[in-house]
Amino acid sequence: SRLAGFIPKLTATLESVTHAGQMVVVADADGRVLWRVGSPGVRRMADGLGFIGGSAWTEGNVGTNAIGTALVEGAPVGIHAAEHFAEEHLPWSCAASPVRDPLTGEQVGVVDLTYRQRAVNPLALPHVVMASQLAEAQLRQVYHDNADRLRTHAGPMLARLGGPAIAVTRDGISAAAVGTEPPARVVLPSDIAPGALWLPQLGNVVAEPVPDGWLLRLSEDGSDRDPMTLVRLDLTSTPAVVEVTGKPV
C-alpha cells in the first residue's frame, strides 16, 4: 500500500492517544489491516475480536464499523458502542478517516482509532482526520519530489529536441516542456510502453522512457489532438446509451 512508507510518521502524530489506552490502525482501501499500535492490553483484547494484521474490516465482513463505514461513505465517521453491528464489538468505539490520493482522488486507505470506554471520546474523530490529512500531505510531497527530480535533468534533454515535447513523471505529472503548454497531468495508460501511442489529452505521441518518467514527443502541428471531445452517458435508458457529442461550443 502507498501508506506503508508513512506509518512511522503517523505513529509519531498519534503517540499521545496510544499512551492513553487507545489503538491506532491503518488499513488499505479494501479495509484490510496493514498495521496497528497500542498498549499490550488493548491489542490482546483486539486479538480476541480477530482485529489483527491482514484481517478485512469491511462492512460486508463485519458489519458497521469505523473502517468499513468510512470507506463506504468516503468521509470520516465515528461509531460508538451499540452502533456497531456485531454484538462482540459493542464494548468498543472507533473513529476512522479515509486517506485519498491527492492526484487521483481515489481512496488508498484509512486511519482508525479504536478504544474501550463508556463515553464517546470527542478527540477521536479530529485525531484521525488530522492523521489522514498528514498522510495525504506526505503523498502530495512524494509527487512533488518526483517531478522536481525529473525536472533537474529534463531541461537539457528537451532543449536538444527539434519539436514539441513534454517530460512527465511515471504518474503523469508534467515536469517540463518545450514548444507546447502542457496540462498539469497527463493520464498515462497503465500498460504504457516505448513507442507510438494516442493520448486523449495530447493526440498521437511517441513515448520514450527517461529516468523517473517518460518523454512524450508530440506531433508538430497538434492537428491530431482532440482533447475536448464530449461523451454523454444516459443511465435512464435500458440499456445505458453512450453518445459521442463532439466538441463543446
Summary of the structure (lengths in Angstrom):
residues: 249
radius of gyration: 23.4
end to end distance: 42.6
largest distance: 70.2
contacts: 755
relative contact order: 0.10
helix: 32%
strand: 31%
